[in-house]
Amino acid sequence: MADSESVLQRGVARVVAARPGEIRALLWSFAYFFCLLAGYYVLRPLRDEMGVAGGVRNLQWLFTATFFTMLAAVPLYGALVARLPRRRFIPIVYHFFAANLAIFWFLLAFDTEKLIVARVFFIWVSVFNLFVVSVFWSFMADLFSAEQGKRLFGFIAAGGSAGALAGPALTVGLAEVLGPANLLILAALLLEIAVFCASRLEFGNSIAESRTTTLGGNPFAGFGMLLGSPYLAGIALWVALLSVAGTFLYFQQASIVAAASDDPAVRTRIFATVDLAVGLLTLAVQLFATGRLMARLGVGAAAALLPLVFAAGFAVLAVSPVLAAVIAFQAIQRTANFAISNPAREVLFTVLAREEKYKAKNVVDLVVFRGSDAAGGWLFAGLRTLGMELQAIALAAIPAMAAWLALALALGRAQERRAARSAIEP
């Protein structure tokens, strides 16, 4: 057993700068994130197809409904976090979403109110994705220090990328064999395996101390923390700009794909193919480059890569808004986000107080992100109503990407100052 553990440690050390006492927690974290994103990416092509089936012109309504759902859900989550210890509230969140999947399976399997269920499912998956991932990264920021995050978060994020690769592959391979509705059962199973991984992190590694105390406070505390901290407000603005940029690109993708084909099976396959390409590219970068890049360039430069990619991508779409261009843009920006900028963003949270990591982070990840989604959706729809073509909208987005880049660099400097203070304080 000792020899096998030594071999495993040497193998992991070849791709990530992990120390012996960190290996077990690192691998359980990798497996945990793998299961979460594999489950989500089984669902994502179904969500995207249902979004198109519900009408491209209705997407801004779906994004707005998602925002209000988040606004209602965050205080409920805040109450859960305030009253229960971490080892209890994390499984409850995941069990709740697994039960929801069982309900959707029943509705889809028996073809109940197909159009309404499609729209509700689109909203639910959008909530599910951000919620389960936000809880995961809050847990990671609680387990690992800022210094560990720079070294290890890239590898941990690679677990999600491997899941993002497995999910669409399962969808492509099993959609016709099992049928779309039965894929929901597979997603629920993966979610329950993630709960098991979280429990092993809680009780079975050398980094985590079992958290048996509650955080206390009120369910709305995260909103006050966000308003009272310029650092948190800066992170929130970074997330808002990401969301608006991503929404603009998503709407452009939906318009271009809808124009390219009216066959739901073809559209679903396009979405799944993009997910597969992103998974391959992201996994390679995270395993072999993310930790080294963050250590060498710093968190700010890593976070600034994404707005740089968006600026270049919108410039291309301003010249040529075609299917190949939007697919390439989506693949590159999502790779940059998942492989580099998102792990960097999560490191920003490691220097916060523990209550901020669960309550304020949840507000940023859910309310700010989906609120910006809704705002971006209505802005895009408004510009289209005014007669702006896709090329003009893409061109108009570029100056905002430049401001987003400057903000990322500033946040990186602020994170380094906070980490330095934490290192010298007793």
C-alpha positions in Angstrom: 0.0 0.0 0.0 2.8 2.4 0.9 4.6 1.6 -2.3 1.5 2.2 -4.4 0.8 5.5 -2.7 4.4 6.5 -3.3 4.1 5.7 -7.0 0.8 7.7 -7.2 2.5 10.7 -5.5 5.3 10.7 -7.9 2.9 10.4 -10.9 0.8 13.4 -9.7 4.0 15.4 -8.9 5.0 15.1 -12.6 2.0 17.3 -13.6 1.3 19.4 -10.6 3.5 20.9 -7.8 1.7 19.0 -5.0 3.3 18.0 -1.7 2.9 14.6 -0.2 0.4 15.7 2.4 -1.8 17.2 -0.2 -2.1 14.3 -2.7 -5.1 12.6 -1.1 -7.2 15.8 -0.9 -6.1 16.8 -4.4 -7.3 13.5 -5.9 -10.7 13.5 -4.1 -11.2 17.1 -5.2 -10.4 16.1 -8.8 -12.9 13.2 -8.6 -15.5 15.4 -6.9 -15.3 18.1 -9.7 -15.2 15.4 -12.4 -18.6 14.0 -11.3 -20.2 17.4 -11.0 -19.3 18.5 -14.5 -19.8 15.2 -16.1 -23.4 15.3 -14.8 -23.8 18.9 -16.0 -22.4 18.2 -19.4 -24.8 15.3 -19.9 -27.5 17.8 -19.4 -26.1 20.8 -21.2 -26.8 19.8 -24.8 -30.4 19.0 -23.7 -30.6 22.4 -22.2 -29.3 24.2 -25.2 -31.7 22.3 -27.6 -34.6 23.1 -25.3 -33.5 26.8 -25.3 -33.7 26.8 -29.1 -36.9 24.8 -29.1 -38.5 27.4 -26.8 -37.6 30.1 -29.3 -34.5 32.1 -29.8 -36.5 35.3 -29.4 -37.6 34.1 -25.9 -34.1 33.5 -24.6 -34.0 36.9 -22.7 -37.1 35.9 -20.9 -35.5 32.6 -19.9 -32.4 34.4 -18.6 -34.5 36.8 -16.7 -36.5 34.0 -15.1 -33.2 32.3 -14.2 -32.1 35.5 -12.4 -35.2 35.7 -10.3 -35.0 32.1 -9.4 -31.4 32.7 -8.2 -32.6 35.7 -6.3 -35.0 33.5 -4.4 -32.7 30.6 -4.0 -29.7 32.5 -2.5 -31.3 33.5 0.8 -32.6 29.9 1.2 -29.0 28.6 0.7 -27.8 31.4 3.1 -30.2 30.1 5.8 -28.9 26.6 5.3 -25.3 27.7 5.6 -26.0 29.7 8.7 -27.7 26.9 10.5 -25.9 23.7 9.5 -22.2 22.7 9.5 -20.4 22.3 6.2 -20.4 18.5 6.4 -24.3 18.6 6.4 -25.3 21.5 4.1 -23.1 20.4 1.1 -24.8 17.0 0.8 -28.2 18.5 1.3 -27.7 20.8 -1.7 -26.7 18.0 -4.0 -29.4 15.6 -2.8 -32.0 18.3 -3.6 -30.8 18.7 -7.2 -30.7 14.9 -7.6 -34.4 14.8 -6.5 -35.2 17.5 -9.0 -33.7 15.4 -11.8 -36.0 12.5 -10.9 -39.0 14.8 -11.3 -37.8 16.1 -14.7 -37.2 12.5 -15.8 -40.9 11.6 -15.0 -42.2 14.7 -16.8 -40.0 14.2 -19.9 -40.5 10.4 -20.0 -44.3 10.8 -20.1 -44.2 13.8 -22.5 -46.0 16.1 -20.1 -46.5 19.7 -21.3 -43.4 19.5 -23.5 -42.9 23.2 -24.2 -43.4 24.3 -20.6 -41.1 21.6 -19.3 -38.5 22.6 -21.9 -38.5 26.2 -20.7 -38.5 25.2 -17.0 -35.7 22.7 -17.6 -33.6 25.4 -19.3 -34.0 27.6 -16.3 -33.3 24.8 -13.8 -30.1 23.6 -15.5 -28.8 27.2 -15.6 -29.4 27.4 -11.8 -28.1 23.9 -11.1 -24.8 24.5 -12.9 -23.9 27.6 -11.1 -25.1 26.4 -7.7 -23.3 23.1 -7.6 -20.1 24.6 -9.0 -20.2 27.6 -6.6 -20.7 25.3 -3.6 -17.7 23.2 -4.9 -15.4 26.2 -5.2 -16.5 27.6 -1.8 -15.4 24.3 -0.4 -12.1 24.4 -2.2 -11.4 27.9 -1.0 -12.1 26.8 2.5 -9.8 23.7 2.3 -6.8 25.3 0.5 -4.8 28.4 1.1 -4.0 31.1 -1.5 -0.5 29.6 -2.0 -2.0 26.1 -2.4 -4.6 27.4 -4.7 -2.1 28.8 -7.2 -0.4 25.4 -7.3 -3.3 23.1 -7.1 -6.5 24.7 -8.5 -5.5 24.1 -12.1 -5.2 20.4 -11.5 -8.4 20.3 -9.5 -10.2 22.3 -12.3 -8.8 19.6 -14.7 -11.1 17.1 -12.9 -14.0 19.3 -14.1 -12.6 19.4 -17.6 -12.3 15.7 -17.7 -15.9 15.5 -16.6 -16.8 18.1 -19.2 -15.2 15.7 -21.7 -16.9 12.6 -20.4 -20.3 14.3 -20.2 -20.8 15.2 -23.9 -19.2 11.9 -25.0 -21.8 10.0 -22.9 -24.5 12.2 -24.4 -23.3 11.6 -28.0 -23.0 7.9 -27.4 -26.1 7.2 -25.4 -28.7 9.8 -26.5 -30.1 7.5 -29.1 -29.7 4.3 -27.1 -31.2 5.5 -23.9 -33.3 8.4 -25.1 -32.8 12.0 -23.8 -35.0 11.6 -20.7 -33.0 8.6 -19.3 -29.8 10.6 -19.5 -31.2 12.5 -16.5 -30.9 9.4 -14.3 -27.2 9.1 -15.3 -26.7 12.8 -14.3 -28.4 12.1 -10.9 -26.1 9.1 -10.3 -23.0 11.2 -11.0 -24.3 13.9 -8.6 -24.6 11.3 -5.8 -21.1 10.1 -6.5 -19.9 13.7 -6.0 -21.6 13.7 -2.6 -19.5 10.7 -1.7 -16.3 12.4 -2.8 -17.2 15.5 -0.7 -17.6 13.3 2.3 -14.2 11.7 1.8 -12.7 15.2 1.6 -14.5 16.2 4.8 -13.3 13.2 6.9 -10.5 11.4 5.1 -7.6 13.7 4.3 -4.8 15.5 6.1 -5.8 19.0 5.0 -9.4 19.4 6.0 -10.5 19.6 9.6 -14.0 18.4 10.1 -16.3 21.4 10.3 -18.8 20.8 13.0 -19.7 24.4 13.8 -22.1 26.6 11.9 -21.2 30.0 10.3 -24.2 31.7 11.9 -25.4 35.1 10.7 -28.5 35.9 8.6 -29.5 34.5 5.2 -28.9 37.9 3.5 -25.4 38.6 4.9 -23.7 37.9 1.6 -25.3 40.9 0.0 -24.1 43.2 2.8 -20.6 41.8 2.5 -20.5 42.4 -1.2 -21.6 46.1 -0.8 -19.2 46.7 2.0 -16.0 45.4 0.4 -14.3 47.1 -2.7 -12.4 43.8 -3.3 -15.6 41.7 -3.4 -17.3 44.4 -5.5 -14.4 44.2 -8.0 -14.7 40.4 -8.2 -18.5 40.9 -8.7 -17.8 43.4 -11.6 -15.3 40.9 -13.2 -18.0 38.2 -13.0 -20.7 40.6 -14.4 -18.5 41.5 -17.4 -17.8 37.8 -18.0 -21.6 37.1 -17.9 -22.6 39.9 -20.3 -19.8 39.0 -22.7 -20.8 35.3 -22.6 -24.5 36.2 -23.0 -23.8 38.3 -26.1 -21.8 35.4 -27.5 -24.4 32.8 -26.6 -27.2 34.8 -28.3 -25.1 35.2 -31.4 -24.4 31.5 -31.3 -28.1 30.7 -31.0 -29.0 33.0 -33.9 -26.3 31.6 -36.2 -27.0 27.9 -35.3 -30.7 28.4 -35.7 -30.1 29.9 -39.2 -27.8 27.1 -40.1 -30.2 24.2 -39.4 -33.8 23.6 -38.3 -33.2 20.0 -37.3 -33.1 19.6 -33.5 -30.8 16.5 -33.7 -28.3 18.5 -35.8 -28.3 21.4 -33.4 -27.9 19.1 -30.4 -24.9 17.4 -32.1 -23.3 20.8 -32.8 -23.6 21.9 -29.2 -22.2 18.5 -28.0 -19.3 18.7 -30.4 -18.3 22.1 -29.1 -18.5 20.8 -25.5 -16.3 17.9 -26.5 -13.7 20.1 -28.2 -13.6 22.4 -25.2 -13.1 19.5 -22.8 -10.1 18.2 -24.8 -8.4 21.6 -25.0 -9.1 22.6 -21.5 -7.9 19.3 -19.9 -4.6 19.5 -21.7 -3.9 23.1 -20.6 -5.0 22.5 -17.0 -2.9 19.4 -16.5 0.3 20.7 -17.9 0.2 24.5 -17.9 -2.3 26.3 -15.5 -0.4 25.9 -12.2 2.9 26.9 -13.8 1.3 29.9 -15.6 -0.4 31.2 -12.5 2.8 30.8 -10.5 4.9 32.6 -13.2 2.5 35.3 -14.4 0.4 35.8 -11.3 -3.4 35.7 -10.7 -4.1 39.0 -12.3 -2.5 38.2 -15.7 -4.2 34.8 -15.7 -7.6 36.4 -15.0 -6.9 39.0 -17.8 -6.5 36.3 -20.5 -10.2 35.8 -20.9 -11.2 39.4 -21.7 -8.3 39.5 -24.2 -9.7 36.4 -25.9 -13.2 37.9 -25.9 -11.9 41.2 -27.5 -10.2 39.2 -30.3 -13.2 37.0 -30.8 -15.7 39.8 -31.1 -13.4 41.5 -33.6 -13.5 38.3 -35.7 -17.3 38.1 -35.5 -17.6 41.8 -36.4 -15.9 40.9 -39.7 -17.4 37.4 -40.3 -20.5 36.2 -38.2 -20.5 32.7 -39.6 -21.0 29.3 -38.0 -17.4 28.2 -38.1 -16.3 31.5 -36.5 -18.8 31.4 -33.6 -17.9 27.7 -32.9 -14.2 28.5 -32.8 -14.8 31.5 -30.6 -16.9 29.5 -28.2 -14.3 26.8 -28.0 -11.3 29.2 -27.4 -13.0 31.4 -24.9 -14.4 28.5 -22.9 -11.0 26.9 -22.9 -9.3 30.1 -21.7 -12.0 30.5 -19.0 -12.0 27.0 -17.6 -8.3 26.3 -18.0 -6.8 29.7 -16.9 -9.1 32.5 -15.9 -11.6 30.6 -13.8 -9.0 28.9 -11.6 -7.4 32.3 -11.2 -10.7 33.8 -10.2 -11.2 31.1 -7.6 -7.8 31.9 -6.1 -9.1 35.5 -5.5 -11.6 34.0 -2.9 -8.9 32.1 -0.9 -7.9 35.4 0.9 -11.4 36.1 2.2 -12.9 35.4 5.6 -14.6 32.0 5.9 -18.1 33.4 6.0 -17.4 35.4 2.9 -16.3 32.3 1.1 -19.7 30.7 1.4 -22.1 33.6 1.6 -20.7 36.5 -0.4 -19.2 34.1 -3.0 -22.6 32.6 -3.5 -24.1 36.0 -4.2 -21.4 36.7 -6.7 -21.5 33.4 -8.5 -25.3 33.1 -8.6 -27.1 36.5 -8.3 -24.5 38.7 -9.9 -23.8 36.2 -12.7 -27.4 35.4 -13.6 -28.5 39.0 -13.1 -25.8 40.1 -15.6 -27.0 37.3 -17.8 -30.5 38.7 -17.8 -29.2 42.3 -18.3 -27.0 41.1 -21.1 -30.0 39.3 -22.7 -32.2 42.3 -22.7 -29.5 44.5 -23.9 -28.8 42.2 -26.8 -32.5 41.9 -27.6 -32.8 45.7 -27.4 -29.9 46.3 -29.8 -31.4 43.8 -32.2 -34.8 45.6 -32.0 -33.1 48.8 -32.8 -31.9 47.2 -36.0 -28.2 46.5 -35.1 -26.8 43.5 -37.0 -24.6 40.9 -35.3 -21.4 42.5 -36.7 -22.2 45.9 -35.1 -23.1 44.3 -31.7 -19.8 42.4 -31.7 -17.8 45.6 -32.5 -19.6 47.6 -29.8 -18.6 45.0 -27.1 -14.8 45.4 -27.6 -14.3 48.6 -25.5 -16.0 46.9 -22.5 -13.6 44.0 -22.9 -10.6 46.4 -22.6 -12.1 47.7 -19.3 -12.6 44.1 -18.1 -8.9 43.4 -18.8 -7.7 46.4 -16.7 -10.0 45.3 -13.8 -8.5 41.7 -13.9 -5.0 43.1 -13.5 -6.1 45.4 -10.6 -7.7 42.4 -8.8 -4.6 40.4 -9.1 -2.6 43.1 -7.4 -5.2 43.3 -4.6 -5.1 39.6 -4.1 -1.3 39.6 -3.7 -1.5 42.3 -1.1 -4.1 40.4 0.9 -2.2 37.2 0.7 1.0 38.9 1.8 -0.8 40.4 4.8 -2.2 37.0 5.7 1.2 35.4 5.6 2.7 37.8 8.2 -0.3 38.1 10.5 -0.4 35.5 13.4 
